[in-house]
Structure formats: structure tokens, C-alpha cells
Amino acid sequence: QAIQAINGYTNMSAEEFTNMIFQKIDVNNDGELTLEEFINGVEKDEGLMELITKSFDLSNVLKVIQNG
């Protein structure tokens, strides 16, 4: 839910969001993601790469903390 909120995906449930990610990168459709599937999937999907990058960019959080 936190990743959804950071990236503006608030129009779907956490389950729907997770299913969307799995559909994009679970290439063998076994319902599990290996590290290799995750890395390859993120590298091949520009939108997903941006989503992951934004999720780990804490610069805005640091600015809020610094400014009190």
C-alpha cells in the first residue's frame, strides 16, 4: 500500500496492484517471483522500473524531515 501511495496507484486495491506486478514479471506463471524474474522484469518494463525507483527515492522525505 505504501508503494501504491508513493506512486499514485490509489485507484486499485493492494491485491490488484500486486496481481498487476506479477502479471508483468512472473514469466513462468508459477505465482512466485525468483530474484532473477524480478530483476529481469523490472529491467524490461520502463514503467515498473520508474515505479521501483520512485519507491526507493527518499529525497522528498528527507526534505520534509530537514524542514521540520
PyRosetta script that sets phi, psi and omega in degrees:
from pyrosetta import init, pose_from_sequence

init()
pose = pose_from_sequence("QAIQAINGYTNMSAEEFTNMIFQKIDVNNDGELTLEEFINGVEKDEGLMELITKSFDLSNVLKVIQNG")
pose.set_psi(1, -35.8)
pose.set_omega(1, 179.2)
pose.set_phi(2, -64.5)
pose.set_psi(2, -43.5)
pose.set_omega(2, 178.5)
pose.set_phi(3, -62.8)
pose.set_psi(3, -39.5)
pose.set_omega(3, 177.6)
pose.set_phi(4, -60.8)
pose.set_psi(4, -47.0)
pose.set_omega(4, -177.5)
pose.set_phi(5, -63.5)
pose.set_psi(5, -42.7)
pose.set_omega(5, 179.9)
pose.set_phi(6, -61.9)
pose.set_psi(6, -35.2)
pose.set_omega(6, -173.2)
pose.set_phi(7, -103.9)
pose.set_psi(7, 4.6)
pose.set_omega(7, 174.9)
pose.set_phi(8, 79.5)
pose.set_psi(8, 19.9)
pose.set_omega(8, 177.8)
pose.set_phi(9, -94.2)
pose.set_psi(9, 54.1)
pose.set_omega(9, -176.3)
pose.set_phi(10, -90.4)
pose.set_psi(10, -1.0)
pose.set_omega(10, -177.8)
pose.set_phi(11, -88.3)
pose.set_psi(11, 6.2)
pose.set_omega(11, 178.3)
pose.set_phi(12, -138.9)
pose.set_psi(12, 157.5)
pose.set_omega(12, 179.3)
pose.set_phi(13, -71.4)
pose.set_psi(13, 164.3)
pose.set_omega(13, 177.5)
pose.set_phi(14, -60.4)
pose.set_psi(14, -37.0)
pose.set_omega(14, 178.8)
pose.set_phi(15, -65.5)
pose.set_psi(15, -43.6)
pose.set_omega(15, 178.3)
pose.set_phi(16, -63.3)
pose.set_psi(16, -40.6)
pose.set_omega(16, 179.3)
pose.set_phi(17, -62.4)
pose.set_psi(17, -46.5)
pose.set_omega(17, 178.9)
pose.set_phi(18, -61.8)
pose.set_psi(18, -43.6)
pose.set_omega(18, 178.5)
pose.set_phi(19, -61.1)
pose.set_psi(19, -38.9)
pose.set_omega(19, 178.7)
pose.set_phi(20, -61.5)
pose.set_psi(20, -44.9)
pose.set_omega(20, 179.7)
pose.set_phi(21, -63.4)
pose.set_psi(21, -45.9)
pose.set_omega(21, -179.7)
pose.set_phi(22, -60.6)
pose.set_psi(22, -42.0)
pose.set_omega(22, 179.8)
pose.set_phi(23, -60.2)
pose.set_psi(23, -33.9)
pose.set_omega(23, -178.6)
pose.set_phi(24, -74.4)
pose.set_psi(24, -36.2)
pose.set_omega(24, -168.8)
pose.set_phi(25, -124.1)
pose.set_psi(25, -4.1)
pose.set_omega(25, 176.3)
pose.set_phi(26, -86.0)
pose.set_psi(26, 80.4)
pose.set_omega(26, -170.6)
pose.set_phi(27, -64.6)
pose.set_psi(27, -30.4)
pose.set_omega(27, 179.8)
pose.set_phi(28, -95.2)
pose.set_psi(28, 4.7)
pose.set_omega(28, 174.9)
pose.set_phi(29, 52.2)
pose.set_psi(29, 39.8)
pose.set_omega(29, 178.2)
pose.set_phi(30, -96.7)
pose.set_psi(30, 2.4)
pose.set_omega(30, 178.2)
pose.set_phi(31, 80.3)
pose.set_psi(31, 6.9)
pose.set_omega(31, 178.2)
pose.set_phi(32, -131.8)
pose.set_psi(32, 149.1)
pose.set_omega(32, 177.4)
pose.set_phi(33, -111.5)
pose.set_psi(33, 123.2)
pose.set_omega(33, 170.8)
pose.set_phi(34, -82.3)
pose.set_psi(34, 164.2)
pose.set_omega(34, 176.8)
pose.set_phi(35, -59.4)
pose.set_psi(35, -39.8)
pose.set_omega(35, 179.6)
pose.set_phi(36, -62.5)
pose.set_psi(36, -45.2)
pose.set_omega(36, 177.9)
pose.set_phi(37, -61.1)
pose.set_psi(37, -43.2)
pose.set_omega(37, -178.9)
pose.set_phi(38, -61.6)
pose.set_psi(38, -50.6)
pose.set_omega(38, -178.6)
pose.set_phi(39, -62.0)
pose.set_psi(39, -48.1)
pose.set_omega(39, 179.7)
pose.set_phi(40, -62.3)
pose.set_psi(40, -42.0)
pose.set_omega(40, -179.3)
pose.set_phi(41, -63.5)
pose.set_psi(41, -43.3)
pose.set_omega(41, 179.4)
pose.set_phi(42, -68.0)
pose.set_psi(42, -40.1)
pose.set_omega(42, 179.9)
pose.set_phi(43, -65.6)
pose.set_psi(43, -31.9)
pose.set_omega(43, -176.8)
pose.set_phi(44, -86.1)
pose.set_psi(44, -18.6)
pose.set_omega(44, -175.9)
pose.set_phi(45, -111.9)
pose.set_psi(45, 105.9)
pose.set_omega(45, -175.7)
pose.set_phi(46, -59.5)
pose.set_psi(46, -40.8)
pose.set_omega(46, 179.9)
pose.set_phi(47, -64.9)
pose.set_psi(47, -40.4)
pose.set_omega(47, 178.9)
pose.set_phi(48, -69.1)
pose.set_psi(48, -38.4)
pose.set_omega(48, 176.7)
pose.set_phi(49, -61.1)
pose.set_psi(49, -42.2)
pose.set_omega(49, 178.7)
pose.set_phi(50, -64.6)
pose.set_psi(50, -42.0)
pose.set_omega(50, 179.8)
pose.set_phi(51, -61.0)
pose.set_psi(51, -46.0)
pose.set_omega(51, 179.9)
pose.set_phi(52, -66.0)
pose.set_psi(52, -42.3)
pose.set_omega(52, -179.6)
pose.set_phi(53, -62.0)
pose.set_psi(53, -45.3)
pose.set_omega(53, 178.1)
pose.set_phi(54, -61.5)
pose.set_psi(54, -37.3)
pose.set_omega(54, -177.4)
pose.set_phi(55, -64.1)
pose.set_psi(55, -31.1)
pose.set_omega(55, -177.8)
pose.set_phi(56, -100.4)
pose.set_psi(56, 1.1)
pose.set_omega(56, 177.1)
pose.set_phi(57, -85.9)
pose.set_psi(57, 106.4)
pose.set_omega(57, -176.6)
pose.set_phi(58, -100.3)
pose.set_psi(58, 14.7)
pose.set_omega(58, -176.7)
pose.set_phi(59, -61.4)
pose.set_psi(59, -39.5)
pose.set_omega(59, 178.9)
pose.set_phi(60, -66.9)
pose.set_psi(60, -38.3)
pose.set_omega(60, 177.8)
pose.set_phi(61, -63.9)
pose.set_psi(61, -42.3)
pose.set_omega(61, 179.0)
pose.set_phi(62, -63.3)
pose.set_psi(62, -37.6)
pose.set_omega(62, 177.8)
pose.set_phi(63, -62.3)
pose.set_psi(63, -42.4)
pose.set_omega(63, 179.2)
pose.set_phi(64, -63.7)
pose.set_psi(64, -43.0)
pose.set_omega(64, 179.7)
pose.set_phi(65, -64.1)
pose.set_psi(65, -43.7)
pose.set_omega(65, -179.0)
pose.set_phi(66, -65.0)
pose.set_psi(66, -35.4)
pose.set_omega(66, -177.7)
pose.set_phi(67, -86.2)
pose.set_psi(67, 0.3)
pose.set_omega(67, 177.9)
pose.set_phi(68, 75.0)
pose.dump_pdb("model.pdb")
